Amino acid sequence: MISSEASLETRFEELKPGDRIEVEQVVTVGLQRRKVKTVGTVVRTERTRHGLHFPRASDEKVFSDIILLELPDGELTSICMDEFTVIRRA
């Protein structure tokens, strides 16, 4: 059985500009972990290819999924997704 909280989660691929979402991430600084929530409106999503900081196979492709959000005060922020990021419709 799926919990009601899990059923509210949204996938990155489902996001469209104008969607109001809440993003929950775990941020680790030193030995401390903090759960951070960000609420805003999706401006755009993108999958960006980037290089690595150390040499690997030349044909290996590494991507980051990024959400550009407009916060309630008008500020823009970008969120880089990882496997622990949770997106919910707000």
PyMOL CGO cylinders between C-alpha atoms (Angstrom):
from pymol import cmd
from pymol.cgo import CYLINDER

trace = [
    CYLINDER, 0.00, 0.00, 0.00, 1.29, 3.45, -0.93, 0.3, 1, 1, 1, 1, 1, 1,
    CYLINDER, 1.29, 3.45, -0.93, 1.19, 6.14, 1.74, 0.3, 1, 1, 1, 1, 1, 1,
    CYLINDER, 1.19, 6.14, 1.74, -0.78, 9.29, 1.01, 0.3, 1, 1, 1, 1, 1, 1,
    CYLINDER, -0.78, 9.29, 1.01, 2.41, 11.38, 1.29, 0.3, 1, 1, 1, 1, 1, 1,
    CYLINDER, 2.41, 11.38, 1.29, 4.20, 9.30, -1.35, 0.3, 1, 1, 1, 1, 1, 1,
    CYLINDER, 4.20, 9.30, -1.35, 1.25, 9.64, -3.72, 0.3, 1, 1, 1, 1, 1, 1,
    CYLINDER, 1.25, 9.64, -3.72, 1.61, 13.45, -3.62, 0.3, 1, 1, 1, 1, 1, 1,
    CYLINDER, 1.61, 13.45, -3.62, 5.19, 13.34, -4.91, 0.3, 1, 1, 1, 1, 1, 1,
    CYLINDER, 5.19, 13.34, -4.91, 5.83, 14.65, -8.40, 0.3, 1, 1, 1, 1, 1, 1,
    CYLINDER, 5.83, 14.65, -8.40, 8.44, 13.52, -10.91, 0.3, 1, 1, 1, 1, 1, 1,
    CYLINDER, 8.44, 13.52, -10.91, 10.93, 15.93, -12.50, 0.3, 1, 1, 1, 1, 1, 1,
    CYLINDER, 10.93, 15.93, -12.50, 9.66, 15.02, -15.98, 0.3, 1, 1, 1, 1, 1, 1,
    CYLINDER, 9.66, 15.02, -15.98, 6.09, 16.10, -15.04, 0.3, 1, 1, 1, 1, 1, 1,
    CYLINDER, 6.09, 16.10, -15.04, 7.02, 19.69, -14.15, 0.3, 1, 1, 1, 1, 1, 1,
    CYLINDER, 7.02, 19.69, -14.15, 5.88, 22.55, -16.38, 0.3, 1, 1, 1, 1, 1, 1,
    CYLINDER, 5.88, 22.55, -16.38, 6.51, 26.31, -16.17, 0.3, 1, 1, 1, 1, 1, 1,
    CYLINDER, 6.51, 26.31, -16.17, 3.96, 27.87, -13.83, 0.3, 1, 1, 1, 1, 1, 1,
    CYLINDER, 3.96, 27.87, -13.83, 3.65, 24.83, -11.54, 0.3, 1, 1, 1, 1, 1, 1,
    CYLINDER, 3.65, 24.83, -11.54, 3.79, 25.73, -7.83, 0.3, 1, 1, 1, 1, 1, 1,
    CYLINDER, 3.79, 25.73, -7.83, 5.94, 23.17, -6.03, 0.3, 1, 1, 1, 1, 1, 1,
    CYLINDER, 5.94, 23.17, -6.03, 7.69, 22.41, -2.75, 0.3, 1, 1, 1, 1, 1, 1,
    CYLINDER, 7.69, 22.41, -2.75, 11.15, 20.84, -2.99, 0.3, 1, 1, 1, 1, 1, 1,
    CYLINDER, 11.15, 20.84, -2.99, 12.62, 19.00, -0.01, 0.3, 1, 1, 1, 1, 1, 1,
    CYLINDER, 12.62, 19.00, -0.01, 16.34, 18.22, 0.12, 0.3, 1, 1, 1, 1, 1, 1,
    CYLINDER, 16.34, 18.22, 0.12, 18.81, 17.01, 2.73, 0.3, 1, 1, 1, 1, 1, 1,
    CYLINDER, 18.81, 17.01, 2.73, 21.82, 19.33, 2.95, 0.3, 1, 1, 1, 1, 1, 1,
    CYLINDER, 21.82, 19.33, 2.95, 24.97, 18.06, 4.66, 0.3, 1, 1, 1, 1, 1, 1,
    CYLINDER, 24.97, 18.06, 4.66, 27.46, 20.57, 6.05, 0.3, 1, 1, 1, 1, 1, 1,
    CYLINDER, 27.46, 20.57, 6.05, 30.31, 18.94, 7.92, 0.3, 1, 1, 1, 1, 1, 1,
    CYLINDER, 30.31, 18.94, 7.92, 28.78, 16.40, 10.27, 0.3, 1, 1, 1, 1, 1, 1,
    CYLINDER, 28.78, 16.40, 10.27, 25.38, 18.10, 10.35, 0.3, 1, 1, 1, 1, 1, 1,
    CYLINDER, 25.38, 18.10, 10.35, 22.42, 17.22, 8.13, 0.3, 1, 1, 1, 1, 1, 1,
    CYLINDER, 22.42, 17.22, 8.13, 19.51, 19.58, 7.63, 0.3, 1, 1, 1, 1, 1, 1,
    CYLINDER, 19.51, 19.58, 7.63, 16.24, 19.08, 5.82, 0.3, 1, 1, 1, 1, 1, 1,
    CYLINDER, 16.24, 19.08, 5.82, 15.59, 22.13, 3.63, 0.3, 1, 1, 1, 1, 1, 1,
    CYLINDER, 15.59, 22.13, 3.63, 12.25, 22.99, 2.00, 0.3, 1, 1, 1, 1, 1, 1,
    CYLINDER, 12.25, 22.99, 2.00, 11.91, 25.48, -0.85, 0.3, 1, 1, 1, 1, 1, 1,
    CYLINDER, 11.91, 25.48, -0.85, 8.53, 26.60, -2.21, 0.3, 1, 1, 1, 1, 1, 1,
    CYLINDER, 8.53, 26.60, -2.21, 8.16, 28.45, -5.48, 0.3, 1, 1, 1, 1, 1, 1,
    CYLINDER, 8.16, 28.45, -5.48, 6.88, 28.56, -9.05, 0.3, 1, 1, 1, 1, 1, 1,
    CYLINDER, 6.88, 28.56, -9.05, 8.69, 26.66, -11.80, 0.3, 1, 1, 1, 1, 1, 1,
    CYLINDER, 8.69, 26.66, -11.80, 10.27, 29.01, -14.35, 0.3, 1, 1, 1, 1, 1, 1,
    CYLINDER, 10.27, 29.01, -14.35, 11.93, 26.21, -16.34, 0.3, 1, 1, 1, 1, 1, 1,
    CYLINDER, 11.93, 26.21, -16.34, 13.54, 22.81, -16.01, 0.3, 1, 1, 1, 1, 1, 1,
    CYLINDER, 13.54, 22.81, -16.01, 16.63, 21.62, -17.81, 0.3, 1, 1, 1, 1, 1, 1,
    CYLINDER, 16.63, 21.62, -17.81, 18.90, 18.63, -18.05, 0.3, 1, 1, 1, 1, 1, 1,
    CYLINDER, 18.90, 18.63, -18.05, 22.46, 19.93, -18.32, 0.3, 1, 1, 1, 1, 1, 1,
    CYLINDER, 22.46, 19.93, -18.32, 25.43, 17.93, -19.47, 0.3, 1, 1, 1, 1, 1, 1,
    CYLINDER, 25.43, 17.93, -19.47, 28.63, 18.68, -17.62, 0.3, 1, 1, 1, 1, 1, 1,
    CYLINDER, 28.63, 18.68, -17.62, 32.15, 17.40, -17.20, 0.3, 1, 1, 1, 1, 1, 1,
    CYLINDER, 32.15, 17.40, -17.20, 33.63, 15.72, -14.19, 0.3, 1, 1, 1, 1, 1, 1,
    CYLINDER, 33.63, 15.72, -14.19, 36.43, 17.02, -12.00, 0.3, 1, 1, 1, 1, 1, 1,
    CYLINDER, 36.43, 17.02, -12.00, 38.61, 14.03, -12.73, 0.3, 1, 1, 1, 1, 1, 1,
    CYLINDER, 38.61, 14.03, -12.73, 39.42, 12.19, -15.98, 0.3, 1, 1, 1, 1, 1, 1,
    CYLINDER, 39.42, 12.19, -15.98, 37.19, 9.28, -16.97, 0.3, 1, 1, 1, 1, 1, 1,
    CYLINDER, 37.19, 9.28, -16.97, 36.16, 7.70, -20.24, 0.3, 1, 1, 1, 1, 1, 1,
    CYLINDER, 36.16, 7.70, -20.24, 35.83, 10.39, -22.91, 0.3, 1, 1, 1, 1, 1, 1,
    CYLINDER, 35.83, 10.39, -22.91, 32.43, 9.10, -24.06, 0.3, 1, 1, 1, 1, 1, 1,
    CYLINDER, 32.43, 9.10, -24.06, 30.90, 8.99, -20.57, 0.3, 1, 1, 1, 1, 1, 1,
    CYLINDER, 30.90, 8.99, -20.57, 28.03, 11.45, -20.28, 0.3, 1, 1, 1, 1, 1, 1,
    CYLINDER, 28.03, 11.45, -20.28, 27.08, 13.04, -16.94, 0.3, 1, 1, 1, 1, 1, 1,
    CYLINDER, 27.08, 13.04, -16.94, 23.87, 15.05, -16.56, 0.3, 1, 1, 1, 1, 1, 1,
    CYLINDER, 23.87, 15.05, -16.56, 22.25, 17.17, -13.85, 0.3, 1, 1, 1, 1, 1, 1,
    CYLINDER, 22.25, 17.17, -13.85, 18.52, 17.87, -13.61, 0.3, 1, 1, 1, 1, 1, 1,
    CYLINDER, 18.52, 17.87, -13.61, 17.97, 21.50, -12.63, 0.3, 1, 1, 1, 1, 1, 1,
    CYLINDER, 17.97, 21.50, -12.63, 14.80, 23.38, -11.65, 0.3, 1, 1, 1, 1, 1, 1,
    CYLINDER, 14.80, 23.38, -11.65, 14.75, 27.18, -11.84, 0.3, 1, 1, 1, 1, 1, 1,
    CYLINDER, 14.75, 27.18, -11.84, 12.22, 28.46, -9.27, 0.3, 1, 1, 1, 1, 1, 1,
    CYLINDER, 12.22, 28.46, -9.27, 10.77, 31.88, -8.62, 0.3, 1, 1, 1, 1, 1, 1,
    CYLINDER, 10.77, 31.88, -8.62, 10.29, 32.32, -4.88, 0.3, 1, 1, 1, 1, 1, 1,
    CYLINDER, 10.29, 32.32, -4.88, 7.28, 34.23, -3.44, 0.3, 1, 1, 1, 1, 1, 1,
    CYLINDER, 7.28, 34.23, -3.44, 9.40, 37.41, -3.05, 0.3, 1, 1, 1, 1, 1, 1,
    CYLINDER, 9.40, 37.41, -3.05, 10.41, 37.32, -6.75, 0.3, 1, 1, 1, 1, 1, 1,
    CYLINDER, 10.41, 37.32, -6.75, 13.91, 35.96, -6.17, 0.3, 1, 1, 1, 1, 1, 1,
    CYLINDER, 13.91, 35.96, -6.17, 15.12, 33.27, -8.59, 0.3, 1, 1, 1, 1, 1, 1,
    CYLINDER, 15.12, 33.27, -8.59, 16.87, 30.14, -7.31, 0.3, 1, 1, 1, 1, 1, 1,
    CYLINDER, 16.87, 30.14, -7.31, 18.10, 26.98, -8.98, 0.3, 1, 1, 1, 1, 1, 1,
    CYLINDER, 18.10, 26.98, -8.98, 17.83, 23.54, -7.47, 0.3, 1, 1, 1, 1, 1, 1,
    CYLINDER, 17.83, 23.54, -7.47, 20.04, 20.70, -8.60, 0.3, 1, 1, 1, 1, 1, 1,
    CYLINDER, 20.04, 20.70, -8.60, 18.25, 17.37, -8.18, 0.3, 1, 1, 1, 1, 1, 1,
    CYLINDER, 18.25, 17.37, -8.18, 19.78, 14.30, -6.58, 0.3, 1, 1, 1, 1, 1, 1,
    CYLINDER, 19.78, 14.30, -6.58, 18.41, 10.89, -5.68, 0.3, 1, 1, 1, 1, 1, 1,
    CYLINDER, 18.41, 10.89, -5.68, 17.14, 12.13, -2.30, 0.3, 1, 1, 1, 1, 1, 1,
    CYLINDER, 17.14, 12.13, -2.30, 15.25, 15.20, -3.57, 0.3, 1, 1, 1, 1, 1, 1,
    CYLINDER, 15.25, 15.20, -3.57, 11.46, 15.09, -3.11, 0.3, 1, 1, 1, 1, 1, 1,
    CYLINDER, 11.46, 15.09, -3.11, 9.13, 17.28, -5.20, 0.3, 1, 1, 1, 1, 1, 1,
    CYLINDER, 9.13, 17.28, -5.20, 5.53, 17.93, -4.16, 0.3, 1, 1, 1, 1, 1, 1,
    CYLINDER, 5.53, 17.93, -4.16, 2.86, 20.15, -5.71, 0.3, 1, 1, 1, 1, 1, 1,
    CYLINDER, 2.86, 20.15, -5.71, 2.11, 23.09, -3.41, 0.3, 1, 1, 1, 1, 1, 1,
]
cmd.load_cgo(trace, "trace")
